[in-house]
């Protein structure tokens, strides 16, 4: 599915006139995150050499503190959903997904750029990755016994429950993809419309709302991912 709408600065770059916007913007976001991670690591390495050994945070919001706050809150949420024992294992994936999706969503707030997550190809790819990953996590945790999750506790109902479970699991990546894409596309369209009608002052309100929507959608996507992982590795079945 190839969808493009609105002006995009990427189309002005020689050689990228006909390149799919969501692919180019996804690569751009990845590069931005790699650079940001490098800067954060350098700041952390410098802070470790300080007398307090980077244990005491700065008294103001800094680049390093910003990432530390996000990391701390995400890890606490991962512990509450997946469990303190399993959280360190799955937190890196959850944290990476959140930062990547949140940054992709924020691209829609920059005039002349389109967020990769308003394209169904991107969101479906993210949903498919989550689908493969939580099933891998379940298979790793239970081995062949993971298949029992699809059959239920009653043997004679196993064929029916198998069909229901398969349909449910197939719908999960689709629901993740459609929810994320629909909300980000809608938010981007609203900002574009009001910025065109009233270019001064009023769009500021919608930009603030846009940041909130970008955060919430990344949060919901990662929260659902945590739930799926928790269900797949649970020993209660």
Residue, then its C-alpha position, 0 to 999 in steps of 0.5 A: x500500500x503506497x500512500x502519499x499526501x501533502x508537501x514533503x521536503x524529502x521530495x526536493x532531495x535529488x534522487x529521492x523524488x520518487x522514493x516512498x516517503x515512509x521509507x525515507x522518513x523511517x531511515x531519517x528517524x533511525x539516523x536521528x536516533x542513532x545520533x541522539x543515542x551517541x550524544x547521550x552516551x558521550x554525555x553519560x561517559x563524561x558524567x561518570x568521570x564526575x565526583x558523584x559518578x553520574x549518580x546525582x542528576x543535574x538540577x535542570x532538565x538536560x539531554x541526559x536527564x530527558x532520556x533517563x526520565x523516559x528510561x526510568x518510567x518505561x522500566x517501571x511500567x514494564x515491571x508492573x505489566x510483565x513482572x520484575x523478574x522478566x522486565x530486564x529481558x524485554x525492556x530493551x525492546x519496549x524502550x526501543x519501540x517507544x522511542x522509535x514510534x514517538x519520534x516517528x509521530x513527532x515528525x508530523x509536527x514539523x512543517x514539510x515532513x510527513x510522519x512514517x507512522x501515518x502510512x499503513x506499511x510502517x505501522x503494519x511492519x511494526x505490528x508484525x514485528x510485535x506479533x513475531x516477537x511475543x510469539x518467539x518470547x512465548x516459545x522460548x519461555x515454554x518450548x513446545x508447550x507454548x502451543x497449549x496456549x492456543x488449545x485451551x484447557x478442555x481437549x474436546x474444545x481444542x479445535x474450536x479454541x484453536x480457530x478462535x485463538x488464531x483469529x485473535x492473534x492475527x487480529x492483534x498486529x492489524x489492530x496495532x497498525x490500524x490504531x496507530x496509523x489512524x490516530x497519527x494520520x488524523x492528527x496530522x490532517x487536523x494540524x494541516x487544516x487549521x494551520x492553513x485556515x488560521x496560520x497564527x496562534x491557533x495552530x499552537x494549541x493543536x501542536x500541543x495536542x499533537x505532541x500529546x497524541x504522539x506520546x499517547x499513541x506510542x505509549x498505547x502501542x508499547x503497553x499492548x506489546x507488554x500485555x501480549x508478551x506477558x500473556x505469551x510467557x505466562x505460566x498460568x495457562 
